[in-house]
Amino acid sequence: MKAMYTAFAAAVVITIVAYYGLNEAGFSSGEVSAGNAVRLGDATE
């Protein structure tokens, strides 16, 4: 049972670190999928 709780805790920690780490590194979905041909909400029309 202790091993299962440790695995769950490790999965949560890895998920949180990956989320913030990838966003800081520029791998958020908005930055990855946006290009020159993509219209963004704040663009002038």
N, C-alpha and C positions, 0 to 999 in steps of 0.2 A: 504494500500500500504506500509505503514511504517513497519507493521508486516512482510510482505513478504520479504522486503529487509533485515530485521533483521534475518529472518530465513535463507536466502541465505548466509549472512555473517557468521552466526553461523555454517552452514554446511561447508563452506570453512575453517574456523578456526579449526573445529573438524577434517577435513580431513588432514590438514597440520600437526597438532599436533600428530595425530595418525600415520601418515607416519614416521615422525622423531622419535617418541617415540617407535614404534615397531621395527624400524631398530636398535636403540640403545639398546633395550632389547634383541636383538638376534632373532627376528621373521621375518627376511627378507626371501624371497623365496629361496635364495641360501642356507642359513643356515638351514632352515627347511627341505628342500628336499634333501640335500646332506647327504650321509652316507658313510660307508666304501666301499660299492660296487659301488659307483658312480665315474666315471672317470671325472676328472676336466681338464680344458684346460692347466694348468701349470704342470700337472703331467708328470713325465718322462716315456718314453715308453720303 
